[in-house]
């Protein structure tokens, strides 16, 4: 019959082995939790498309993060508590009452180093790789613990409701757009992403949050053709205009009867006079309404991404913007929307000084009042708000709660604004200096 010392030694070795095994399982659960929550779903999707079964499993189980975390934490706490209990019993049997303190110290160090810091550090460094490796096993754990986790989830949500906290069905999921925008901004701040690339990507992401009203050309700046003008005057206006398409009105500017394309007008007039050897006097019988196409009207509240899709579907590049009463507010083109993504698009016919910003010797900026706040922010990486106004002049009027006069100075949003020029009730020129 073995003596007490041999029994104690055998029990000590067996218990130590079980504790080591439990610490390994705890490390697995800790690393799996970190890997699956830190892994990029975009990268996992790329790996899954290439045939990785582990990545597909990781995508599947991370669709419900609440159930995943509940299952992993349940398994992790079970093995940690069991390991601590076994260690306490083992050290108490070996060292008496002092065994509790020794077990606490030893297990704290072992769990902290080998079951928490070590596996989680590896999981953070190799998130996608680790997630794909552990996903099949964790998927099985989630299924086994599903009933218990379901009860715990109901209990937790019930307690949270007592404190007035409501959990939405998809509340735990990050908005993909916000995640991409945050990553791009972080990359730019760290010098990894160039400013131009950041502006293009964020511009594309913002299309659904912005309306045609914000970027349209205001009706006061629209060049139009009077249908009652003589044909030779219309031809001269078309030839001198930098625009390819022009609205045609009759009697008053609000009464748009059509849109004419410069190429269609030139071709029709050429045929009207009978070619190079024709009679130029025949041009007097020309009617522009025979060439103009029906105008295309859109509401001013239309989101930019919806309007871009409509332009592509209709194979159109030009639309007139109206308000809720049907009154003309401005016009928008497909190029205007594309400029929100790629920046200003210019050609040999565009005015060189359109909304130009001039920097003075004293470090201030001369800005056209009609320049949009968004364009100004993109040009200089400023953070002027554009919630209440679209243009710089509109922002000054909104903040001042009045139409300022020339020479007035205002300070808000950490900038100094000085009104330089004004035409009627319109602020046409401003001098801006960051404070």
Number of C-alpha atoms within 10 A of each C-alpha: 3 6 7 9 9 10 11 14 12 12 13 17 13 12 17 16 12 16 21 15 14 21 24 17 17 26 25 19 26 23 26 26 24 21 29 28 19 16 23 14 18 12 13 23 16 13 18 18 12 10 11 15 16 22 27 19 21 29 22 12 18 20 14 14 15 13 20 24 19 20 25 23 16 18 18 21 13 13 20 20 12 15 22 21 16 17 24 22 15 21 20 17 15 14 11 11 12 13 18 20 12 16 20 15 11 16 19 13 12 13 19 13 13 17 24 19 15 15 22 22 14 14 24 17 13 14 23 24 18 22 29 24 18 21 24 17 12 23 17 12 16 21 13 12 17 16 12 13 22 14 10 15 15 11 11 11 13 14 12 13 11 9 8 9 11 12 11 8 8 11 9 12 13 9 11 11 12 11 11 14 17 13 13 21 18 13 15 16 12 10 10 11 15 13 17 14 14 17 20 17 15 18 19 16 16 18 20 14 10 14 19 26 22 19 22 19 19 16 17 9 9 14 14 18 22 18 20 14 13 15 17 14 12 17 17 10 14 22 13 9 14 14 13 11 19 19 26 24 19 16 10 8 17 13 13 20 18 21 24 24 16 17 12 14 18 15 12 18 24 15 14 19 18 14 12 9 7 12 11 15 10 13 18 13 12 17 17 24 17 11 18 20 16 14 16 14 16 18 21 23 15 16 18 25 19 13 22 21 12 14 16 11 9 9 9 13 16 20 21 22 25 19 15 9 7 13 12 21 19 21 25 22 19 18 13 21 21 18 16 21 20 15 17 11 11 10 8 7 9 11 11 10 9 10 16 12 15 14 14 10 7 7 11 15 17 20 22 23 24 20 20 20 24 20 19 18 14 16 14 8 12 14 13 16 14 16 8 10 17 19 21 28 25 21 20 24 16 13 14 14 9 9 16 19 15 15 14 10 17 15 16 13 11 11 14 16 22 21 23 19 16 17 9 7 9 16 23 18 21 25 22 21 17 14 9
